[in-house]
């Protein structure tokens, strides 16, 4: 074991191996605001393949030569995507109606003032143990490119926030889990970010269920699903 990865605002690493800690620090200095994941290490430890990605870049594979202390680009995952044209994603949090702190991510369209924007609420699937993480998502960038703000809520039941938070979603489909999504939209409206008359809910798997439930239980909140 050389290190531990944990889900926080983004993937964070705690290195047990001193040399890897130093290598990772060099990567972060060269490519900031990026998650660098070691994928393969040569049997003799001389070379390491890293996968580096962030909220605007689908990812690049790099080869690090330990002896030469050189980083070389191996492959760009999606060369057709220009990270400079993509929208940034930031972590947000709000307090649900029963006092539970809920976290998630907000992506704002580039070049538009974050006021009274049309909003897409995009709940993840699963639902239990799964979560949205900070990183590049095709559909999120697609919506943002068309001028929508995109809200991803890690409602109760989502993983990565401890057993108690995950268990809080058990048997709560269409109930408190749905309230977390509704309260997330209301947070975006209260912040002045979202236009209350132009809110869409969109998802697949459990997110598809949440879309259906949103249109049934709170039809006044959504203009489309």
C-alpha positions as CSV (number, residue, x, y, z in Angstrom):
1,X,0.0,0.0,0.0
2,X,1.5,3.3,-1.1
3,X,-1.4,5.7,-0.4
4,X,-5.0,6.2,0.3
5,X,-7.5,8.0,-1.9
6,X,-10.6,9.5,-0.4
7,X,-13.7,11.3,-1.7
8,X,-13.9,14.8,-0.4
9,X,-14.8,18.0,-2.4
10,X,-12.7,16.2,-5.0
11,X,-10.5,13.1,-4.9
12,X,-7.8,13.7,-2.3
13,X,-4.7,11.5,-1.6
14,X,-2.9,10.7,1.6
15,X,0.5,9.2,0.6
16,X,2.3,6.7,2.7
17,X,5.2,6.5,0.3
18,X,7.5,9.5,0.6
19,X,8.8,9.4,-3.0
20,X,5.2,9.2,-4.4
21,X,4.2,12.1,-2.2
22,X,7.0,14.2,-3.7
23,X,6.2,13.1,-7.3
24,X,2.5,13.9,-6.8
25,X,3.4,17.3,-5.4
26,X,5.4,18.0,-8.5
27,X,2.4,17.0,-10.7
28,X,0.1,19.3,-8.7
29,X,2.5,22.2,-9.1
30,X,2.8,21.6,-12.8
31,X,-0.9,21.0,-13.4
32,X,-2.9,22.6,-10.6
33,X,-6.7,22.1,-10.0
34,X,-6.3,18.6,-11.4
35,X,-6.7,15.1,-9.9
36,X,-3.7,12.9,-10.7
37,X,-4.4,9.2,-10.2
38,X,-1.6,6.6,-10.5
39,X,-2.9,3.9,-12.8
40,X,0.1,1.5,-13.3
41,X,3.5,1.2,-11.8
42,X,6.3,-0.8,-13.5
43,X,7.4,-4.0,-11.6
44,X,10.7,-2.4,-10.8
45,X,9.0,0.9,-9.9
46,X,10.9,2.9,-12.5
47,X,7.9,4.2,-14.4
48,X,4.4,5.3,-13.4
49,X,1.4,6.0,-15.5
50,X,-0.8,8.8,-14.2
51,X,-4.3,9.7,-15.3
52,X,-4.9,13.4,-14.8
53,X,-8.3,15.0,-15.2
54,X,-10.4,17.9,-13.8
55,X,-13.8,19.5,-14.1
56,X,-13.0,20.9,-17.6
57,X,-10.7,18.2,-19.0
58,X,-11.8,14.6,-19.6
59,X,-8.3,13.5,-18.9
60,X,-4.8,12.8,-20.1
61,X,-2.5,9.8,-19.5
62,X,1.1,10.7,-18.6
63,X,4.2,8.5,-18.2
64,X,6.5,9.5,-15.4
65,X,10.1,8.3,-15.6
66,X,11.4,8.1,-12.0
67,X,15.1,7.9,-13.0
68,X,15.0,10.8,-15.4
69,X,12.3,12.7,-13.4
70,X,10.5,13.4,-16.6
71,X,6.8,13.5,-17.4
72,X,5.6,12.6,-20.9
73,X,2.2,12.8,-22.4
74,X,0.9,9.4,-23.6
75,X,-2.7,9.9,-24.7
76,X,-5.4,12.6,-24.6
77,X,-8.7,10.9,-23.7
78,X,-10.9,13.2,-25.8
79,X,-8.8,15.4,-28.1
80,X,-11.9,17.1,-29.6
81,X,-12.7,18.7,-26.2
82,X,-11.0,22.1,-25.6
83,X,-10.8,22.5,-21.8
84,X,-10.6,26.3,-22.1
85,X,-14.1,26.3,-23.6
86,X,-15.6,24.1,-20.8
87,X,-17.5,25.3,-17.7
88,X,-16.0,25.2,-14.2
89,X,-17.7,23.1,-11.5
90,X,-17.6,24.0,-7.8
91,X,-18.7,22.2,-4.6
92,X,-21.8,23.7,-2.9
93,X,-23.7,22.8,0.3
94,X,-27.0,23.7,1.8
95,X,-29.2,22.8,4.7
96,X,-32.2,20.6,4.0
97,X,-35.5,21.3,5.6
98,X,-34.9,18.8,8.4
99,X,-31.5,20.3,9.2
100,X,-29.3,17.8,7.4
101,X,-26.3,19.4,5.5
102,X,-26.4,18.2,1.9
103,X,-23.5,18.8,-0.6
104,X,-23.3,18.7,-4.3
105,X,-21.8,20.5,-7.3
106,X,-22.8,23.5,-9.4
107,X,-21.6,24.2,-12.9
108,X,-22.2,27.6,-14.4
109,X,-22.2,28.4,-18.1
110,X,-19.2,30.4,-19.3
111,X,-19.6,34.1,-20.1
112,X,-23.0,34.5,-18.4
113,X,-23.7,36.3,-15.2
114,X,-24.8,33.8,-12.6
115,X,-28.2,35.4,-12.1
116,X,-31.7,34.1,-13.0
117,X,-30.2,31.3,-15.2
118,X,-32.2,28.4,-16.5
119,X,-31.3,25.4,-14.3
120,X,-31.0,21.7,-14.9
121,X,-31.2,19.6,-11.8
122,X,-29.3,16.4,-12.6
123,X,-29.6,13.7,-9.9
124,X,-27.2,10.8,-10.1
125,X,-28.2,7.1,-10.3
126,X,-27.8,4.3,-7.8
127,X,-28.9,5.6,-5.4
128,X,-27.1,4.1,-2.4
129,X,-23.3,4.4,-2.2
130,X,-23.1,6.2,-5.5
131,X,-22.3,9.9,-5.6
132,X,-21.5,12.7,-8.0
133,X,-17.8,13.7,-7.8
134,X,-15.9,16.7,-9.0
135,X,-14.8,16.0,-12.5
136,X,-15.6,16.2,-16.2
137,X,-19.1,15.0,-17.2
138,X,-20.2,15.1,-20.8
139,X,-23.9,15.8,-20.2
140,X,-23.2,18.5,-17.6
141,X,-20.9,20.3,-20.1
142,X,-23.5,19.9,-22.8
143,X,-26.1,21.6,-20.7
144,X,-23.7,24.4,-19.6
145,X,-22.6,25.0,-23.2
146,X,-26.3,25.7,-24.0
147,X,-26.5,28.3,-21.2
148,X,-27.9,26.2,-18.4
149,X,-26.6,26.2,-14.8
150,X,-26.4,22.5,-13.7
151,X,-26.9,21.4,-10.2
152,X,-25.8,17.9,-9.0
153,X,-27.1,17.1,-5.5
154,X,-25.6,14.3,-3.4
155,X,-28.9,13.7,-1.6
156,X,-29.0,11.5,1.5
157,X,-28.2,7.9,0.6
158,X,-25.3,9.0,-1.5
159,X,-21.9,7.4,-0.8
160,X,-18.7,9.1,0.3
161,X,-20.2,11.0,3.3
162,X,-20.2,8.2,5.9
163,X,-22.5,5.4,6.8
164,X,-24.9,7.5,8.7
165,X,-25.6,9.8,5.7
166,X,-26.0,6.8,3.4
167,X,-28.4,5.0,5.8
168,X,-30.4,8.2,6.2
169,X,-31.7,7.5,2.6
170,X,-32.9,4.0,3.3
171,X,-36.7,3.6,2.6
172,X,-36.8,7.3,1.7
173,X,-37.4,7.2,-2.0
174,X,-39.8,9.9,-3.0
175,X,-39.7,11.3,0.6
176,X,-36.6,12.9,2.3
177,X,-34.4,11.9,-0.6
178,X,-36.6,13.8,-3.0
179,X,-36.9,16.7,-0.5
180,X,-33.1,17.1,-0.7
181,X,-33.4,17.6,-4.5
182,X,-36.3,20.0,-4.1
183,X,-34.4,21.9,-1.4
184,X,-31.3,22.1,-3.6
185,X,-33.3,23.8,-6.3
186,X,-34.8,26.2,-3.8
187,X,-31.3,27.0,-2.6
188,X,-30.3,27.9,-6.1
189,X,-33.4,30.1,-6.5
190,X,-32.8,31.8,-3.2
191,X,-29.2,32.5,-4.1
192,X,-30.5,34.3,-7.2
193,X,-28.7,31.8,-9.5
194,X,-31.7,30.0,-10.9
195,X,-34.9,31.4,-12.6
196,X,-37.8,29.7,-10.8
197,X,-39.8,29.6,-14.0
198,X,-37.1,27.7,-16.0
199,X,-36.0,24.7,-14.0
200,X,-35.6,21.2,-15.6
201,X,-35.0,17.9,-13.8
202,X,-33.1,15.3,-15.8
203,X,-31.5,11.9,-14.8
204,X,-31.1,8.2,-15.5
205,X,-31.4,5.1,-13.3
206,X,-32.4,6.4,-9.9
207,X,-32.1,9.8,-11.4
208,X,-34.8,8.8,-13.8
209,X,-37.0,7.8,-10.9
210,X,-36.2,11.1,-9.2
211,X,-37.2,13.0,-12.4
212,X,-40.6,11.2,-12.4
213,X,-41.1,11.8,-8.7
214,X,-40.2,15.5,-9.1
215,X,-42.7,15.9,-11.8
216,X,-45.4,14.1,-9.8
217,X,-44.8,15.5,-6.3
218,X,-43.6,19.1,-7.1
219,X,-44.9,19.8,-10.6
220,X,-44.9,23.5,-9.9
221,X,-41.1,23.5,-9.6
222,X,-40.2,22.1,-13.0
223,X,-41.1,23.3,-16.5
224,X,-39.8,20.0,-18.0
225,X,-38.3,16.6,-17.1
